């Protein structure tokens, strides 16, 4: 498996001299300042202002200056592939990439997406996503990000960004900050406490900045009463000063509300430059910004800083040398004059396969072993009969679900439906297929009664709020399967003694009705697998590869157990504080149905030999700020390791997970929090050693009074295991006062 990943990386990545190494910002800034001197005032304003919606080939475009060799910048969605272009690869969604818990695959996916963006002449790819983090399990766009856990999300952001920028495209970390629901997203105020902001919502953006992300997109909502794109606290003080961000902050499309205030509050680029109406409406920058600088409302130095940041990001990833011209138009069907997909389907399939989470597998129902007959039940088993791209921005749920809806989508070059892939395998095995590809319970039961085993496909969809699908305005109305999925499973389970349920979903659904059916022997959680959906599923359910995905969120027994939901109001006080997802379940003693980090395999793993070594002489904080935050936060202050042995009969990959509990001297904190993970491929009988490096940040909490990260003194608890609840080894270490 490792050799495959290495070959994928070699095929997908062309590393530029101005890659994404931290020291390269200095060189990029030097070149940007030289270029700045050659620009006139109108050109400077043009570099920071979008040309208007549909004013160029991409969803965002800037004005091209004449004084320097610099293009009209092309900015394009999305976080799972290139929107409005074809052919491109439709990768598994971010939430699936997170479910792999595989740093090599996260990098490979980012590198492949970046290679396609560069090949199409896209300068800035609008992703990856760390906001929404996903505090609300029914939030519409959670699937665009990687996990509700900030540590897992942060590692995924870092690996994805490095992959993208090593391929030559600028990454854009979004949405900054607190954009946790679609309802009222452009008016709501997300009122977030300082500590929760730092320890949850800001955390993955720290990783993004540490990875030298070129740009950050501010969100539509207000944060603590101020528009995110016009917040001096968020943009100047937190992002640029505290996190040391050297790149540029751009607005989400139409998230700007003023000329002067947005400029002095830290916004560096406005998109799309006008509103979406035709003819164009309000333009806050452009000539208005030029006038504001002329009359002194916006300092000249602020405009020069905007331009320098944008130019530096362009130099940082090497776009000043031989970058391809834009090879498509978003507005004419997106047909590109070049095929950039290369062998990226291999990466897409690997991510889809290794993100599948096996939730239940009683009586060894899986893997399938050349069954005599299989009933395939549910509309989700087949591709939308009208075609996988029949609905604009995937704004419908007809056929198998492989991505959510909204601007975070891409066109499918093809979509391998589950039934098609299973049928191909069944033909080779001599298995009879009995299909019922509707959601009619009676028809499904009839098919199930005629087969040895029945596989039922159900789903749950969500997306961006500008599209409403079946009454769901972006956010999900509930956590039930769509299209009466519970009733479909009940009918099939009444007619068959051996039922497997496959779930394609944007996030958690409540499975209690399904689990109450004795005939349901296995549940396969396939998420949003992208174009290789069916092939990846067959890889796992037939045992060619043991399942190795782990849940990137918690599946509850009832929706109320989460303690969070999107609200039908214009103020969200984030009353959950630090206690979201498994942190909430642990602190309140709530039993989940399937906990964060959970996932079965076809083999089993034994943990032993926990070793903890935390340095007792770590130096005090030095205050130096580097990209990501204070430099000392990222210093390694110790290691934890554990041996993991494959005790089964087949090869499999295990994700060893490290959780840390802070001492009693710390203010109220969740009982344990993820602070390390390692995915290990092990042959039968093979033992490996998982090693986790702990940084100062991993052991810290945000002290609101001191306004800094603090390592508390006392005894830290160490938990290592197969999930957040399946802890196999425990230990501890002490930290003296004065760290």
Secondary structure, DSSP 8 states (H G I E B T S, - for coil): -HHHHHHHHHHH----TT-S-TTHHHHHHHHHHHHHTT--HHHHHHHHBB--TTSSSSSEEB---SSSS----EEE--TTS-TT-BS------HHHHHHHT-HHHHHHHHHHHHHHHHHTT-SEE---B-SS--SSTT-TTGGGBS-SSHHHHHHHHHHHHHHHHHTT-EEEEEEETT---STTTTT-EE---HHHIIIIIIHHHHHHHHTT-SEEEE-SSEETTEEGGG-HIIIIIIIIIIS---SEEEE-TT----SHHHHHTT--BBSSSS-SSSS----SSTHHHHHHHHTTSS-HHHHHHHHHHHHHHHHHTTTTSS-------TTTT-B-SS---TTHHHHHHHHHHHT-EEEEEGGG--S----SEEEEESGGGS--TT-TT-SGGG-S--S---S-BSTT----S----HHHHHHHHHHHHT-EEEEE-S--HHHHHHHHHTSSEEEEEEEE--B-TTS-BTTB-SS-S-SS-STTHHHHHHHHHHH-SSEEEEEEESS----HHHHT-TTEEEEEE----GGGHHHHHHHHHTTSS------SS-B-SSGGGG-----SSSEE--TTTT--THHHHHHTT---SB-TT--B-SS-EEEEEEEEEE-TT-------EETTEEGGGGSEEEEEEEEEEE-SSS-EEEEEEEEEE--TTSSS--S-EEEEEEEEEE-TT-EEEEEEEEETGGGEEEETTTTEEEE--EEEEEEEESSSS-EEEEEEEEE-TT-
